[in-house]
Amino acid sequence: MAAIYSLYIINKSGGLIFYKDYGSKGRMDTNDSLRVASLWHSMHAISQQLSPTTGCSGIELLEADTFDLHCFQSLTGTKFFVVCEPGTQHMEALLKVVYELYTDYVLKNPFYEMEMPIRCELFDINLTQAVQKDRVALLGR
C-alpha cells in the first residue's frame, strides 16, 4: 500500500497548477481536485489570520482518521501539499525536495509561464523518482 495518496501545487492566487494521484483508493476527477485545492488555499489563508500566534504561516499539518495532509508554503506563496496515510513520517522533507524540483525544472524552464499549470516532462520524471525513493525509504523503516 502506498504511503502517499496525492500531491498538489497551488499558486499564490489559490489556483491548482499541478496535481498527481499516487494510487489513492478513491480517485478524484479534475473538478474534485480543483475543489480540494481551493478549499485548502482558503483554510490556509483563514488560519493565518485567525492564529493567536504572530507570524503564523498557516496550517502545516491536518490529521484526520483516514489521511494526513502536510503543507509547505514557499516564500512566494506557492503551496505544496501531500495527502498521505495517517502517521506517515518525514513528509516535510519530501515537500522540500518537491519544492527544489519545482525551482530547478519548472521555474528555470524558459517556456513556463508563472502561475500557469505545470507541463514539464523533466519535473514529472524527477518527481516520480523522488516519490519512489521516499516510498522505498518508508518501507525500510
C-alpha positions in Angstrom: 0.0 0.0 0.0 1.4 3.4 -1.0 2.0 5.9 1.8 1.5 8.9 -0.4 -2.0 9.3 -1.9 -1.6 12.6 -3.9 0.4 15.7 -4.4 -0.9 19.2 -5.1 0.8 22.5 -6.0 -1.3 25.7 -5.7 -0.2 29.1 -6.9 -0.4 32.2 -4.7 -3.9 33.0 -6.0 -5.2 29.6 -5.0 -5.3 28.1 -8.4 -4.3 24.4 -8.9 -1.2 24.3 -11.1 -0.2 20.7 -10.5 -2.0 17.5 -9.3 -0.6 14.0 -9.2 -2.5 11.0 -7.8 -0.4 8.2 -6.5 -3.0 5.4 -6.2 -5.4 6.6 -3.6 -8.4 4.4 -3.0 -10.9 6.9 -4.2 -9.6 8.6 -7.3 -10.8 12.1 -7.8 -11.8 13.7 -11.0 -10.5 17.1 -12.2 -13.3 19.1 -10.6 -12.8 17.4 -7.2 -9.1 18.1 -7.2 -9.8 21.7 -8.0 -12.2 21.9 -5.1 -9.7 20.4 -2.7 -7.0 22.8 -3.8 -9.4 25.8 -3.5 -10.7 24.7 -0.1 -7.1 24.1 1.2 -6.0 27.6 0.0 -8.9 29.2 1.8 -8.5 27.3 5.0 -4.7 28.1 5.0 -5.4 31.8 4.5 -8.1 31.9 7.2 -5.8 30.1 9.7 -3.1 32.7 9.1 -5.5 35.5 10.0 -7.1 33.8 13.0 -4.0 32.4 14.6 -3.3 33.9 18.1 0.4 33.5 17.3 2.0 36.4 15.5 3.8 35.5 12.3 1.9 32.3 11.8 2.4 30.9 8.3 -0.8 28.8 8.3 -1.7 25.2 8.7 1.2 22.8 8.2 -0.4 19.5 9.2 -4.0 18.4 9.1 -4.6 15.0 10.8 -7.8 13.0 10.1 -8.8 9.4 10.7 -8.1 8.2 7.2 -5.4 10.6 6.0 -2.8 13.3 6.9 -2.3 16.4 4.9 1.2 18.0 5.1 1.7 21.5 3.6 4.8 23.6 2.8 4.4 27.2 1.7 7.3 28.9 -0.2 8.2 32.5 0.4 6.4 33.4 -2.9 3.1 32.0 -1.6 3.1 28.8 -3.7 1.8 25.9 -1.6 2.9 22.3 -1.9 0.8 19.7 -0.1 0.7 16.0 0.1 -2.1 13.7 1.2 -0.8 10.6 2.8 -1.6 7.7 5.1 -2.1 8.7 8.8 1.1 8.8 10.7 3.4 8.9 7.7 6.7 10.5 8.8 9.1 12.8 7.0 6.7 14.4 4.6 8.1 17.8 5.3 11.4 16.7 3.8 9.7 15.3 0.8 7.8 18.6 0.2 11.1 20.4 0.4 12.5 18.1 -2.3 9.4 18.7 -4.4 10.0 22.5 -4.0 13.6 22.1 -5.1 12.5 20.2 -8.2 9.9 22.9 -8.9 12.5 25.6 -8.7 15.0 23.6 -10.8 12.8 22.2 -13.5 9.7 24.4 -13.7 10.8 28.0 -12.8 14.1 27.7 -14.8 12.2 26.4 -17.8 12.1 29.3 -20.3 8.8 28.1 -21.7 6.9 28.0 -18.4 4.6 30.9 -17.7 4.3 31.9 -14.0 1.0 30.9 -12.2 0.0 28.5 -15.1 -0.4 24.7 -14.9 2.8 22.8 -14.9 3.6 20.9 -18.1 7.2 19.9 -17.7 8.5 16.4 -18.5 11.7 16.7 -16.6 9.8 17.8 -13.5 7.4 14.8 -13.8 10.3 12.4 -14.2 12.3 13.7 -11.3 9.2 14.0 -9.1 8.3 10.3 -9.8 11.8 9.3 -8.8 11.7 11.4 -5.6 8.4 9.9 -4.6 9.6 6.3 -5.4 12.7 6.9 -3.3 10.6 8.1 -0.4 8.3 5.1 -0.6 11.4 2.8 -0.5 12.7 4.7 2.5 9.4 4.4 4.2 9.2 0.7 3.6 12.7 0.3 5.0 11.8 2.0 8.3 
